Each structure stands twice: as C-alpha cells, then as structure tokens.
Amino acid sequence: MTTFFAAFGLGLSLIVAIGAQNAFVLRQGLRREHVGPIVLTCALSDAALIAAGVAGFGTLTEAMPWFGEAMRWGGAAFLSVYAALALRNAIRGGEALTPDATPAIPLRRALATCLVLTWANPHVYLDTLALMGAVSAGHDDKLAFALGGMTASAMFFVALGYGARLLAPVFRRPLAWRLLDLGIAVVMGAIAVGLVW
C-alpha cells in the first residue's frame, strides 16, 4: 500500500497542473458536453502511458544502468523547474477559467481534440514515461506503483469532468487558481527533494 499511495500522490500532483488537456476537460465539464467519453479517453490514455513508463523504465535501466541515475537527476531538475513555474503562477495570478459561449461540438470532434491534447503534448511523456518511470525504479512492487498512478489519473479526470459544475463558482476567482498553483509548487518541490535524497 505504501508503494500504491506513493505513486498515487505523485500521479495526482503531476496531473493536477492545469494545462491544455485539463482545461479542455474542465471546460467540457462546465458545459456538460460529452463528459463521460472524454474522461474515459483521458484515463485510458494515461493508464497506457503509465504502464509503458513503469514497465519500460525497468527494462531500460537494466540495459543501461547509468540511465536510471540520469533520469533521477533529470526528474529532480524537471520537478524543480515545474515547481518554480507553479510558484511563479501562484505569485503572478492569472485569469479564471470559464466556459466560452460557443455552440456544442460533436462527440467525434470532442474526442479528436481530447486525443490531440493528450498524445501530442510533450509534458504527458515527461510526466508518465520519464518521471513516473524514474520514480517507479525505486519501488519493488511495479504493479502497485502503476495502479497507484493510474488510479490517481482516473479519479482526477472523473472529479474534474463531473465536478466542474460544482467548482465553477470557485474557479471563476483568480485566487483559487493561485492557491492551486501554490499547492502544486509545494508538492513538486517535495518530490524533487525526495528524488535527490
């Protein structure tokens, strides 16, 4: 369970950062358009990438023992930059995310947009393949680690998509986004320190 919750915490802290994919899911949730298929697409995509990262990273580090250490330090550097950017966003603030007034889009177009925002996003590969894979190398139970990351991803997308209407009044305020970014900065910084030590 320790491994599961370590991966769960890491997965949640990585995915909670508001980027193009999450903003799209949130917007669709606020508009109540195709929420189920979009949430399912995001969760399955993340599950496939996390599984590949956890499974492939071990094989790669066996073939090239130096790679694990390089990824550990690279992951710590990436997380430090990620934390710094989140902290900067928390200090600067930003605009609240609100759904636009455009007409509903067809399901096929919504799914195509979701897939592009997921699979064409370089951050998804850094988060799932590289970072989740690198951290998983420090855990013996790879299956528990992968399941922890997948569970965090699925729970987040369900909460984001279906909870968007409940969160709409809160996240219309820029302060809410600033507090979210501050939380992300703290978690990312803590994980970076954990990777180094």
Salt bridges, closest charged atoms under 4 A:
GLU33 OE2 - ARG31 NH2 2.63
GLU69 OE2 - ARG72 NH2 2.53
ASP100 OD2 - ARG27 NH1 3.56
ASP100 OD1 - ARG31 NH1 2.71
